[in-house]
Amino acid sequence: MEKTVLKLSGLHCTSCAVNIDLTIEDIPGVKNSCTNYAKSESKITFNPSETSLDSIKNAIHNLGYQVN
């Protein structure tokens, strides 16, 4: 398992953070995601043999948020 912290922008409320977590956790290979609205960051644990960091970033981007 690999852990990463992504800095985000475009979050407007805690519902945005929940939306990101639910979407990321639906990606096969992602163990968990914890997005903090106040810090504008997402801590993600994933299996790099099942998914890539680019796939995770694309999922966030498709929701309308930016990964910095």
PDB file of N, CA, C, O and CB in Angstrom:
ATOM      1  N   MET A   1       0.837  -1.183   0.000  1.00  0.00           N
ATOM      2  CA  MET A   1       0.000   0.000   0.000  1.00  0.00           C
ATOM      3  C   MET A   1       0.880   1.244   0.000  1.00  0.00           C
ATOM      4  O   MET A   1       1.953   1.283   0.601  1.00  0.00           O
ATOM      5  CB  MET A   1      -0.951   0.000   1.213  1.00  0.00           C
ATOM      6  N   GLU A   2       0.386   2.240  -0.689  1.00  0.00           N
ATOM      7  CA  GLU A   2       1.081   3.518  -0.767  1.00  0.00           C
ATOM      8  C   GLU A   2       0.178   4.592  -0.182  1.00  0.00           C
ATOM      9  O   GLU A   2      -1.041   4.562  -0.352  1.00  0.00           O
ATOM     10  CB  GLU A   2       1.478   3.858  -2.234  1.00  0.00           C
ATOM     11  N   LYS A   3       0.797   5.539   0.510  1.00  0.00           N
ATOM     12  CA  LYS A   3       0.044   6.654   1.084  1.00  0.00           C
ATOM     13  C   LYS A   3       0.503   7.941   0.425  1.00  0.00           C
ATOM     14  O   LYS A   3       1.688   8.124   0.144  1.00  0.00           O
ATOM     15  CB  LYS A   3       0.226   6.727   2.629  1.00  0.00           C
ATOM     16  N   THR A   4      -0.447   8.827   0.182  1.00  0.00           N
ATOM     17  CA  THR A   4      -0.126  10.125  -0.412  1.00  0.00           C
ATOM     18  C   THR A   4      -1.040  11.192   0.161  1.00  0.00           C
ATOM     19  O   THR A   4      -2.136  10.896   0.638  1.00  0.00           O
ATOM     20  CB  THR A   4      -0.252  10.076  -1.952  1.00  0.00           C
ATOM     21  N   VAL A   5      -0.588  12.418   0.112  1.00  0.00           N
ATOM     22  CA  VAL A   5      -1.392  13.566   0.518  1.00  0.00           C
ATOM     23  C   VAL A   5      -1.468  14.506  -0.683  1.00  0.00           C
ATOM     24  O   VAL A   5      -0.444  14.956  -1.196  1.00  0.00           O
ATOM     25  CB  VAL A   5      -0.783  14.292   1.787  1.00  0.00           C
ATOM     26  N   LEU A   6      -2.681  14.792  -1.121  1.00  0.00           N
ATOM     27  CA  LEU A   6      -2.888  15.687  -2.252  1.00  0.00           C
ATOM     28  C   LEU A   6      -3.447  17.016  -1.763  1.00  0.00           C
ATOM     29  O   LEU A   6      -4.415  17.044  -1.002  1.00  0.00           O
ATOM     30  CB  LEU A   6      -3.834  15.049  -3.289  1.00  0.00           C
ATOM     31  N   LYS A   7      -2.847  18.104  -2.192  1.00  0.00           N
ATOM     32  CA  LYS A   7      -3.374  19.438  -1.911  1.00  0.00           C
ATOM     33  C   LYS A   7      -4.439  19.731  -2.949  1.00  0.00           C
ATOM     34  O   LYS A   7      -4.222  19.511  -4.141  1.00  0.00           O
ATOM     35  CB  LYS A   7      -2.243  20.530  -1.927  1.00  0.00           C
ATOM     36  N   LEU A   8      -5.584  20.223  -2.510  1.00  0.00           N
ATOM     37  CA  LEU A   8      -6.735  20.449  -3.383  1.00  0.00           C
ATOM     38  C   LEU A   8      -7.154  21.917  -3.368  1.00  0.00           C
ATOM     39  O   LEU A   8      -6.825  22.669  -2.451  1.00  0.00           O
ATOM     40  CB  LEU A   8      -7.910  19.560  -2.958  1.00  0.00           C
ATOM     41  N   SER A   9      -7.886  22.299  -4.403  1.00  0.00           N
ATOM     42  CA  SER A   9      -8.530  23.613  -4.408  1.00  0.00           C
ATOM     43  C   SER A   9      -9.891  23.471  -5.068  1.00  0.00           C
ATOM     44  O   SER A   9     -10.142  22.535  -5.826  1.00  0.00           O
ATOM     45  CB  SER A   9      -7.655  24.679  -5.149  1.00  0.00           C
ATOM     46  N   GLY A  10     -10.760  24.420  -4.762  1.00  0.00           N
ATOM     47  CA  GLY A  10     -12.108  24.397  -5.317  1.00  0.00           C
ATOM     48  C   GLY A  10     -13.147  23.841  -4.369  1.00  0.00           C
ATOM     49  O   GLY A  10     -14.327  23.776  -4.714  1.00  0.00           O
ATOM     50  N   LEU A  11     -12.726  23.434  -3.162  1.00  0.00           N
ATOM     51  CA  LEU A  11     -13.682  22.928  -2.180  1.00  0.00           C
ATOM     52  C   LEU A  11     -14.419  24.112  -1.552  1.00  0.00           C
ATOM     53  O   LEU A  11     -13.808  25.122  -1.204  1.00  0.00           O
ATOM     54  CB  LEU A  11     -12.963  22.074  -1.084  1.00  0.00           C
ATOM     55  N   HIS A  12     -15.741  23.974  -1.413  1.00  0.00           N
ATOM     56  CA  HIS A  12     -16.547  25.060  -0.868  1.00  0.00           C
ATOM     57  C   HIS A  12     -17.127  24.741   0.509  1.00  0.00           C
ATOM     58  O   HIS A  12     -17.503  25.645   1.254  1.00  0.00           O
ATOM     59  CB  HIS A  12     -17.663  25.387  -1.820  1.00  0.00           C
ATOM     60  N   CYS A  13     -17.200  23.441   0.844  1.00  0.00           N
ATOM     61  CA  CYS A  13     -17.811  23.065   2.117  1.00  0.00           C
ATOM     62  C   CYS A  13     -17.417  21.625   2.466  1.00  0.00           C
ATOM     63  O   CYS A  13     -16.716  20.961   1.702  1.00  0.00           O
ATOM     64  CB  CYS A  13     -19.364  23.213   2.052  1.00  0.00           C
ATOM     65  N   THR A  14     -17.872  21.161   3.615  1.00  0.00           N
ATOM     66  CA  THR A  14     -17.551  19.800   4.023  1.00  0.00           C
ATOM     67  C   THR A  14     -18.207  18.765   3.125  1.00  0.00           C
ATOM     68  O   THR A  14     -17.708  17.646   3.009  1.00  0.00           O
ATOM     69  CB  THR A  14     -17.973  19.575   5.455  1.00  0.00           C
ATOM     70  N   SER A  15     -19.306  19.115   2.492  1.00  0.00           N
ATOM     71  CA  SER A  15     -19.950  18.184   1.558  1.00  0.00           C
ATOM     72  C   SER A  15     -19.044  17.901   0.363  1.00  0.00           C
ATOM     73  O   SER A  15     -19.067  16.800  -0.188  1.00  0.00           O
ATOM     74  CB  SER A  15     -21.298  18.750   1.076  1.00  0.00           C
ATOM     75  N   CYS A  16     -18.256  18.881  -0.034  1.00  0.00           N
ATOM     76  CA  CYS A  16     -17.292  18.671  -1.116  1.00  0.00           C
ATOM     77  C   CYS A  16     -16.297  17.587  -0.714  1.00  0.00           C
ATOM     78  O   CYS A  16     -15.971  16.704  -1.508  1.00  0.00           O
ATOM     79  CB  CYS A  16     -16.551  19.990  -1.461  1.00  0.00           C
ATOM     80  N   ALA A  17     -15.820  17.662   0.525  1.00  0.00           N
ATOM     81  CA  ALA A  17     -14.855  16.677   1.020  1.00  0.00           C
ATOM     82  C   ALA A  17     -15.466  15.278   1.046  1.00  0.00           C
ATOM     83  O   ALA A  17     -14.816  14.307   0.661  1.00  0.00           O
ATOM     84  CB  ALA A  17     -14.364  17.064   2.424  1.00  0.00           C
ATOM     85  N   VAL A  18     -16.702  15.178   1.494  1.00  0.00           N
ATOM     86  CA  VAL A  18     -17.384  13.886   1.534  1.00  0.00           C
ATOM     87  C   VAL A  18     -17.563  13.333   0.117  1.00  0.00           C
ATOM     88  O   VAL A  18     -17.359  12.142  -0.120  1.00  0.00           O
ATOM     89  CB  VAL A  18     -18.754  14.018   2.239  1.00  0.00           C
ATOM     90  N   ASN A  19     -17.939  14.187  -0.805  1.00  0.00           N
ATOM     91  CA  ASN A  19     -18.121  13.788  -2.193  1.00  0.00           C
ATOM     92  C   ASN A  19     -16.818  13.234  -2.781  1.00  0.00           C
ATOM     93  O   ASN A  19     -16.828  12.218  -3.476  1.00  0.00           O
ATOM     94  CB  ASN A  19     -18.619  14.978  -3.026  1.00  0.00           C
ATOM     95  N   ILE A  20     -15.708  13.902  -2.501  1.00  0.00           N
ATOM     96  CA  ILE A  20     -14.406  13.433  -2.977  1.00  0.00           C
ATOM     97  C   ILE A  20     -14.090  12.071  -2.381  1.00  0.00           C
ATOM     98  O   ILE A  20     -13.689  11.160  -3.106  1.00  0.00           O
ATOM     99  CB  ILE A  20     -13.298  14.442  -2.622  1.00  0.00           C
ATOM    100  N   ASP A  21     -14.262  11.917  -1.068  1.00  0.00           N
ATOM    101  CA  ASP A  21     -13.955  10.635  -0.413  1.00  0.00           C
ATOM    102  C   ASP A  21     -14.788   9.493  -0.986  1.00  0.00           C
ATOM    103  O   ASP A  21     -14.257   8.418  -1.264  1.00  0.00           O
ATOM    104  CB  ASP A  21     -14.194  10.740   1.095  1.00  0.00           C
ATOM    105  N   LEU A  22     -16.064   9.714  -1.160  1.00  0.00           N
ATOM    106  CA  LEU A  22     -16.933   8.648  -1.679  1.00  0.00           C
ATOM    107  C   LEU A  22     -16.521   8.241  -3.092  1.00  0.00           C
ATOM    108  O   LEU A  22     -16.541   7.059  -3.436  1.00  0.00           O
ATOM    109  CB  LEU A  22     -18.403   9.101  -1.672  1.00  0.00           C
ATOM    110  N   THR A  23     -16.154   9.214  -3.894  1.00  0.00           N
ATOM    111  CA  THR A  23     -15.746   8.928  -5.271  1.00  0.00           C
ATOM    112  C   THR A  23     -14.416   8.184  -5.308  1.00  0.00           C
ATOM    113  O   THR A  23     -14.278   7.188  -6.018  1.00  0.00           O
ATOM    114  CB  THR A  23     -15.642  10.227  -6.077  1.00  0.00           C
ATOM    115  N   ILE A  24     -13.446   8.663  -4.550  1.00  0.00           N
ATOM    116  CA  ILE A  24     -12.126   8.029  -4.551  1.00  0.00           C
ATOM    117  C   ILE A  24     -12.207   6.608  -4.005  1.00  0.00           C
ATOM    118  O   ILE A  24     -11.568   5.703  -4.540  1.00  0.00           O
ATOM    119  CB  ILE A  24     -11.131   8.857  -3.722  1.00  0.00           C
ATOM    120  N   GLU A  25     -12.977   6.408  -2.960  1.00  0.00           N
ATOM    121  CA  GLU A  25     -13.063   5.082  -2.347  1.00  0.00           C
ATOM    122  C   GLU A  25     -13.779   4.072  -3.237  1.00  0.00           C
ATOM    123  O   GLU A  25     -13.700   2.870  -2.984  1.00  0.00           O
ATOM    124  CB  GLU A  25     -13.772   5.174  -1.016  1.00  0.00           C
ATOM    125  N   ASP A  26     -14.476   4.535  -4.274  1.00  0.00           N
ATOM    126  CA  ASP A  26     -15.103   3.628  -5.242  1.00  0.00           C
ATOM    127  C   ASP A  26     -14.112   3.120  -6.286  1.00  0.00           C
ATOM    128  O   ASP A  26     -14.429   2.201  -7.041  1.00  0.00           O
ATOM    129  CB  ASP A  26     -16.261   4.328  -5.938  1.00  0.00           C
ATOM    130  N   ILE A  27     -12.920   3.706  -6.338  1.00  0.00           N
ATOM    131  CA  ILE A  27     -11.912   3.270  -7.303  1.00  0.00           C
ATOM    132  C   ILE A  27     -11.285   1.974  -6.789  1.00  0.00           C
ATOM    133  O   ILE A  27     -10.802   1.930  -5.657  1.00  0.00           O
ATOM    134  CB  ILE A  27     -10.819   4.378  -7.526  1.00  0.00           C
ATOM    135  N   PRO A  28     -11.288   0.914  -7.610  1.00  0.00           N
ATOM    136  CA  PRO A  28     -10.656  -0.347  -7.185  1.00  0.00           C
ATOM    137  C   PRO A  28      -9.179  -0.117  -6.846  1.00  0.00           C
ATOM    138  O   PRO A  28      -8.439   0.500  -7.612  1.00  0.00           O
ATOM    139  CB  PRO A  28     -10.789  -1.427  -8.297  1.00  0.00           C
ATOM    140  N   GLY A  29      -8.776  -0.621  -5.696  1.00  0.00           N
ATOM    141  CA  GLY A  29      -7.395  -0.473  -5.247  1.00  0.00           C
ATOM    142  C   GLY A  29      -7.208   0.608  -4.207  1.00  0.00           C
ATOM    143  O   GLY A  29      -6.160   0.673  -3.565  1.00  0.00           O
ATOM    144  N   VAL A  30      -8.218   1.470  -4.025  1.00  0.00           N
ATOM    145  CA  VAL A  30      -8.127   2.510  -2.999  1.00  0.00           C
ATOM    146  C   VAL A  30      -8.652   1.940  -1.691  1.00  0.00           C
ATOM    147  O   VAL A  30      -9.798   1.499  -1.605  1.00  0.00           O
ATOM    148  CB  VAL A  30      -8.924   3.791  -3.411  1.00  0.00           C
ATOM    149  N   LYS A  31      -7.794   1.957  -0.669  1.00  0.00           N
ATOM    150  CA  LYS A  31      -8.200   1.437   0.638  1.00  0.00           C
ATOM    151  C   LYS A  31      -9.040   2.460   1.389  1.00  0.00           C
ATOM    152  O   LYS A  31     -10.107   2.134   1.907  1.00  0.00           O
ATOM    153  CB  LYS A  31      -6.969   1.051   1.472  1.00  0.00           C
ATOM    154  N   ASN A  32      -8.550   3.717   1.447  1.00  0.00           N
ATOM    155  CA  ASN A  32      -9.342   4.761   2.099  1.00  0.00           C
ATOM    156  C   ASN A  32      -8.901   6.142   1.645  1.00  0.00           C
ATOM    157  O   ASN A  32      -7.818   6.332   1.092  1.00  0.00           O
ATOM    158  CB  ASN A  32      -9.229   4.649   3.622  1.00  0.00           C
ATOM    159  N   SER A  33      -9.776   7.089   1.899  1.00  0.00           N
ATOM    160  CA  SER A  33      -9.531   8.484   1.568  1.00  0.00           C
ATOM    161  C   SER A  33     -10.102   9.335   2.691  1.00  0.00           C
ATOM    162  O   SER A  33     -11.223   9.113   3.147  1.00  0.00           O
ATOM    163  CB  SER A  33     -10.161   8.867   0.187  1.00  0.00           C
ATOM    164  N   CYS A  34      -9.321  10.308   3.130  1.00  0.00           N
ATOM    165  CA  CYS A  34      -9.781  11.215   4.186  1.00  0.00           C
ATOM    166  C   CYS A  34      -9.490  12.637   3.722  1.00  0.00           C
ATOM    167  O   CYS A  34      -8.349  13.096   3.774  1.00  0.00           O
ATOM    168  CB  CYS A  34      -9.080  10.906   5.572  1.00  0.00           C
ATOM    169  N   THR A  35     -10.522  13.322   3.272  1.00  0.00           N
ATOM    170  CA  THR A  35     -10.370  14.680   2.766  1.00  0.00           C
ATOM    171  C   THR A  35     -10.779  15.667   3.844  1.00  0.00           C
ATOM    172  O   THR A  35     -11.849  15.545   4.441  1.00  0.00           O
ATOM    173  CB  THR A  35     -11.208  14.892   1.485  1.00  0.00           C
ATOM    174  N   ASN A  36      -9.921  16.643   4.087  1.00  0.00           N
ATOM    175  CA  ASN A  36     -10.161  17.666   5.090  1.00  0.00           C
ATOM    176  C   ASN A  36     -10.439  18.987   4.380  1.00  0.00           C
ATOM    177  O   ASN A  36      -9.558  19.547   3.728  1.00  0.00           O
ATOM    178  CB  ASN A  36      -8.952  17.794   6.063  1.00  0.00           C
ATOM    179  N   TYR A  37     -11.659  19.475   4.510  1.00  0.00           N
ATOM    180  CA  TYR A  37     -12.069  20.723   3.855  1.00  0.00           C
ATOM    181  C   TYR A  37     -11.235  21.908   4.343  1.00  0.00           C
ATOM    182  O   TYR A  37     -10.769  22.712   3.536  1.00  0.00           O
ATOM    183  CB  TYR A  37     -13.560  20.994   4.109  1.00  0.00           C
ATOM    184  N   ALA A  38     -11.046  22.017   5.644  1.00  0.00           N
ATOM    185  CA  ALA A  38     -10.331  23.164   6.214  1.00  0.00           C
ATOM    186  C   ALA A  38      -8.878  23.229   5.753  1.00  0.00           C
ATOM    187  O   ALA A  38      -8.343  24.317   5.536  1.00  0.00           O
ATOM    188  CB  ALA A  38     -10.381  23.104   7.732  1.00  0.00           C
ATOM    189  N   LYS A  39      -8.246  22.085   5.605  1.00  0.00           N
ATOM    190  CA  LYS A  39      -6.848  22.038   5.159  1.00  0.00           C
ATOM    191  C   LYS A  39      -6.730  21.943   3.637  1.00  0.00           C
ATOM    192  O   LYS A  39      -5.636  22.086   3.090  1.00  0.00           O
ATOM    193  CB  LYS A  39      -6.135  20.853   5.801  1.00  0.00           C
ATOM    194  N   SER A  40      -7.841  21.706   2.959  1.00  0.00           N
ATOM    195  CA  SER A  40      -7.858  21.521   1.496  1.00  0.00           C
ATOM    196  C   SER A  40      -6.857  20.451   1.066  1.00  0.00           C
ATOM    197  O   SER A  40      -6.044  20.652   0.163  1.00  0.00           O
ATOM    198  CB  SER A  40      -7.544  22.851   0.779  1.00  0.00           C
ATOM    199  N   GLU A  41      -6.947  19.297   1.751  1.00  0.00           N
ATOM    200  CA  GLU A  41      -6.066  18.194   1.393  1.00  0.00           C
ATOM    201  C   GLU A  41      -6.782  16.863   1.566  1.00  0.00           C
ATOM    202  O   GLU A  41      -7.752  16.734   2.313  1.00  0.00           O
ATOM    203  CB  GLU A  41      -4.789  18.225   2.240  1.00  0.00           C
ATOM    204  N   SER A  42      -6.264  15.888   0.846  1.00  0.00           N
ATOM    205  CA  SER A  42      -6.832  14.554   0.903  1.00  0.00           C
ATOM    206  C   SER A  42      -5.715  13.555   1.170  1.00  0.00           C
ATOM    207  O   SER A  42      -4.728  13.509   0.436  1.00  0.00           O
ATOM    208  CB  SER A  42      -7.585  14.212  -0.407  1.00  0.00           C
ATOM    209  N   LYS A  43      -5.873  12.755   2.222  1.00  0.00           N
ATOM    210  CA  LYS A  43      -4.917  11.697   2.545  1.00  0.00           C
ATOM    211  C   LYS A  43      -5.493  10.389   2.009  1.00  0.00           C
ATOM    212  O   LYS A  43      -6.595   9.987   2.382  1.00  0.00           O
ATOM    213  CB  LYS A  43      -4.639  11.613   4.101  1.00  0.00           C
ATOM    214  N   ILE A  44      -4.741   9.734   1.135  1.00  0.00           N
ATOM    215  CA  ILE A  44      -5.242   8.570   0.421  1.00  0.00           C
ATOM    216  C   ILE A  44      -4.284   7.402   0.580  1.00  0.00           C
ATOM    217  O   ILE A  44      -3.068   7.560   0.470  1.00  0.00           O
ATOM    218  CB  ILE A  44      -5.450   8.893  -1.062  1.00  0.00           C
ATOM    219  N   THR A  45      -4.845   6.225   0.842  1.00  0.00           N
ATOM    220  CA  THR A  45      -4.083   4.981   0.880  1.00  0.00           C
ATOM    221  C   THR A  45      -4.588   4.107  -0.256  1.00  0.00           C
ATOM    222  O   THR A  45      -5.783   3.828  -0.358  1.00  0.00           O
ATOM    223  CB  THR A  45      -4.221   4.255   2.270  1.00  0.00           C
ATOM    224  N   PHE A  46      -3.653   3.672  -1.119  1.00  0.00           N
ATOM    225  CA  PHE A  46      -4.060   2.882  -2.279  1.00  0.00           C
ATOM    226  C   PHE A  46      -2.992   1.857  -2.645  1.00  0.00           C
ATOM    227  O   PHE A  46      -1.834   1.969  -2.245  1.00  0.00           O
ATOM    228  CB  PHE A  46      -4.345   3.795  -3.474  1.00  0.00           C
ATOM    229  N   ASN A  47      -3.409   0.863  -3.412  1.00  0.00           N
ATOM    230  CA  ASN A  47      -2.511  -0.174  -3.899  1.00  0.00           C
ATOM    231  C   ASN A  47      -2.062   0.216  -5.307  1.00  0.00           C
ATOM    232  O   ASN A  47      -2.875   0.194  -6.231  1.00  0.00           O
ATOM    233  CB  ASN A  47      -3.206  -1.583  -3.891  1.00  0.00           C
ATOM    234  N   PRO A  48      -0.787   0.574  -5.494  1.00  0.00           N
ATOM    235  CA  PRO A  48      -0.332   1.044  -6.802  1.00  0.00           C
ATOM    236  C   PRO A  48      -0.348  -0.033  -7.892  1.00  0.00           C
ATOM    237  O   PRO A  48      -0.232   0.289  -9.074  1.00  0.00           O
ATOM    238  CB  PRO A  48       1.055   1.592  -6.674  1.00  0.00           C
ATOM    239  N   SER A  49      -0.490  -1.299  -7.513  1.00  0.00           N
ATOM    240  CA  SER A  49      -0.596  -2.344  -8.530  1.00  0.00           C
ATOM    241  C   SER A  49      -2.028  -2.474  -9.049  1.00  0.00           C
ATOM    242  O   SER A  49      -2.266  -3.155 -10.047  1.00  0.00           O
ATOM    243  CB  SER A  49      -0.121  -3.685  -7.963  1.00  0.00           C
ATOM    244  N   GLU A  50      -2.983  -1.823  -8.377  1.00  0.00           N
ATOM    245  CA  GLU A  50      -4.382  -1.876  -8.799  1.00  0.00           C
ATOM    246  C   GLU A  50      -4.884  -0.566  -9.396  1.00  0.00           C
ATOM    247  O   GLU A  50      -5.788  -0.569 -10.232  1.00  0.00           O
ATOM    248  CB  GLU A  50      -5.247  -2.251  -7.633  1.00  0.00           C
ATOM    249  N   THR A  51      -4.304   0.548  -8.973  1.00  0.00           N
ATOM    250  CA  THR A  51      -4.700   1.855  -9.509  1.00  0.00           C
ATOM    251  C   THR A  51      -3.505   2.788  -9.459  1.00  0.00           C
ATOM    252  O   THR A  51      -2.526   2.534  -8.757  1.00  0.00           O
ATOM    253  CB  THR A  51      -5.901   2.455  -8.716  1.00  0.00           C
ATOM    254  N   SER A  52      -3.601   3.865 -10.209  1.00  0.00           N
ATOM    255  CA  SER A  52      -2.489   4.817 -10.247  1.00  0.00           C
ATOM    256  C   SER A  52      -2.899   6.136  -9.594  1.00  0.00           C
ATOM    257  O   SER A  52      -4.081   6.444  -9.443  1.00  0.00           O
ATOM    258  CB  SER A  52      -2.028   5.059 -11.704  1.00  0.00           C
ATOM    259  N   LEU A  53      -1.896   6.887  -9.222  1.00  0.00           N
ATOM    260  CA  LEU A  53      -2.148   8.209  -8.656  1.00  0.00           C
ATOM    261  C   LEU A  53      -2.826   9.101  -9.693  1.00  0.00           C
ATOM    262  O   LEU A  53      -3.664   9.932  -9.346  1.00  0.00           O
ATOM    263  CB  LEU A  53      -0.831   8.853  -8.165  1.00  0.00           C
ATOM    264  N   ASP A  54      -2.467   8.930 -10.958  1.00  0.00           N
ATOM    265  CA  ASP A  54      -3.106   9.704 -12.025  1.00  0.00           C
ATOM    266  C   ASP A  54      -4.607   9.411 -12.109  1.00  0.00           C
ATOM    267  O   ASP A  54      -5.400  10.322 -12.347  1.00  0.00           O
ATOM    268  CB  ASP A  54      -2.438   9.400 -13.371  1.00  0.00           C
ATOM    269  N   SER A  55      -4.997   8.161 -11.917  1.00  0.00           N
ATOM    270  CA  SER A  55      -6.423   7.807 -11.937  1.00  0.00           C
ATOM    271  C   SER A  55      -7.176   8.501 -10.804  1.00  0.00           C
ATOM    272  O   SER A  55      -8.299   8.972 -10.985  1.00  0.00           O
ATOM    273  CB  SER A  55      -6.599   6.281 -11.828  1.00  0.00           C
ATOM    274  N   ILE A  56      -6.547   8.555  -9.651  1.00  0.00           N
ATOM    275  CA  ILE A  56      -7.154   9.214  -8.498  1.00  0.00           C
ATOM    276  C   ILE A  56      -7.291  10.718  -8.763  1.00  0.00           C
ATOM    277  O   ILE A  56      -8.333  11.316  -8.496  1.00  0.00           O
ATOM    278  CB  ILE A  56      -6.313   8.960  -7.219  1.00  0.00           C
ATOM    279  N   LYS A  57      -6.224  11.311  -9.290  1.00  0.00           N
ATOM    280  CA  LYS A  57      -6.261  12.743  -9.607  1.00  0.00           C
ATOM    281  C   LYS A  57      -7.324  13.044 -10.657  1.00  0.00           C
ATOM    282  O   LYS A  57      -8.025  14.051 -10.558  1.00  0.00           O
ATOM    283  CB  LYS A  57      -4.886  13.220 -10.101  1.00  0.00           C
ATOM    284  N   ASN A  58      -7.447  12.183 -11.655  1.00  0.00           N
ATOM    285  CA  ASN A  58      -8.466  12.381 -12.693  1.00  0.00           C
ATOM    286  C   ASN A  58      -9.872  12.319 -12.113  1.00  0.00           C
ATOM    287  O   ASN A  58     -10.743  13.089 -12.518  1.00  0.00           O
ATOM    288  CB  ASN A  58      -8.315  11.332 -13.795  1.00  0.00           C
ATOM    289  N   ALA A  59     -10.101  11.409 -11.167  1.00  0.00           N
ATOM    290  CA  ALA A  59     -11.418  11.295 -10.533  1.00  0.00           C
ATOM    291  C   ALA A  59     -11.765  12.584  -9.784  1.00  0.00           C
ATOM    292  O   ALA A  59     -12.906  13.043  -9.818  1.00  0.00           O
ATOM    293  CB  ALA A  59     -11.453  10.087  -9.567  1.00  0.00           C
ATOM    294  N   ILE A  60     -10.775  13.159  -9.111  1.00  0.00           N
ATOM    295  CA  ILE A  60     -10.990  14.421  -8.394  1.00  0.00           C
ATOM    296  C   ILE A  60     -11.275  15.544  -9.390  1.00  0.00           C
ATOM    297  O   ILE A  60     -12.182  16.353  -9.198  1.00  0.00           O
ATOM    298  CB  ILE A  60      -9.756  14.776  -7.516  1.00  0.00           C
ATOM    299  N   HIS A  61     -10.486  15.570 -10.447  1.00  0.00           N
ATOM    300  CA  HIS A  61     -10.675  16.598 -11.473  1.00  0.00           C
ATOM    301  C   HIS A  61     -12.065  16.487 -12.113  1.00  0.00           C
ATOM    302  O   HIS A  61     -12.708  17.503 -12.377  1.00  0.00           O
ATOM    303  CB  HIS A  61      -9.582  16.481 -12.555  1.00  0.00           C
ATOM    304  N   ASN A  62     -12.524  15.271 -12.358  1.00  0.00           N
ATOM    305  CA  ASN A  62     -13.840  15.056 -12.971  1.00  0.00           C
ATOM    306  C   ASN A  62     -14.977  15.534 -12.074  1.00  0.00           C
ATOM    307  O   ASN A  62     -16.079  15.803 -12.554  1.00  0.00           O
ATOM    308  CB  ASN A  62     -14.031  13.582 -13.294  1.00  0.00           C
ATOM    309  N   LEU A  63     -14.715  15.638 -10.789  1.00  0.00           N
ATOM    310  CA  LEU A  63     -15.721  16.165  -9.853  1.00  0.00           C
ATOM    311  C   LEU A  63     -15.739  17.709  -9.861  1.00  0.00           C
ATOM    312  O   LEU A  63     -16.639  18.329  -9.295  1.00  0.00           O
ATOM    313  CB  LEU A  63     -15.439  15.642  -8.417  1.00  0.00           C
ATOM    314  N   GLY A  64     -14.748  18.304 -10.498  1.00  0.00           N
ATOM    315  CA  GLY A  64     -14.694  19.765 -10.574  1.00  0.00           C
ATOM    316  C   GLY A  64     -13.718  20.422  -9.619  1.00  0.00           C
ATOM    317  O   GLY A  64     -13.758  21.637  -9.430  1.00  0.00           O
ATOM    318  N   TYR A  65     -12.844  19.636  -9.017  1.00  0.00           N
ATOM    319  CA  TYR A  65     -11.843  20.165  -8.086  1.00  0.00           C
ATOM    320  C   TYR A  65     -10.462  20.050  -8.710  1.00  0.00           C
ATOM    321  O   TYR A  65     -10.245  19.249  -9.619  1.00  0.00           O
ATOM    322  CB  TYR A  65     -11.890  19.416  -6.727  1.00  0.00           C
ATOM    323  N   GLN A  66      -9.531  20.855  -8.217  1.00  0.00           N
ATOM    324  CA  GLN A  66      -8.180  20.849  -8.738  1.00  0.00           C
ATOM    325  C   GLN A  66      -7.230  20.210  -7.734  1.00  0.00           C
ATOM    326  O   GLN A  66      -7.371  20.374  -6.523  1.00  0.00           O
ATOM    327  CB  GLN A  66      -7.729  22.270  -9.077  1.00  0.00           C
ATOM    328  N   VAL A  67      -6.256  19.475  -8.272  1.00  0.00           N
ATOM    329  CA  VAL A  67      -5.176  18.936  -7.460  1.00  0.00           C
ATOM    330  C   VAL A  67      -3.968  19.829  -7.703  1.00  0.00           C
ATOM    331  O   VAL A  67      -3.506  19.978  -8.834  1.00  0.00           O
ATOM    332  CB  VAL A  67      -4.868  17.422  -7.808  1.00  0.00           C
ATOM    333  N   ASN A  68      -3.467  20.418  -6.627  1.00  0.00           N
ATOM    334  CA  ASN A  68      -2.336  21.360  -6.757  1.00  0.00           C
ATOM    335  C   ASN A  68      -1.008  20.660  -6.605  1.00  0.00           C
ATOM    336  O   ASN A  68       0.040  21.300  -6.686  1.00  0.00           O
ATOM    337  CB  ASN A  68      -2.442  22.474  -5.723  1.00  0.00           C
TER     338      ASN A  68
END
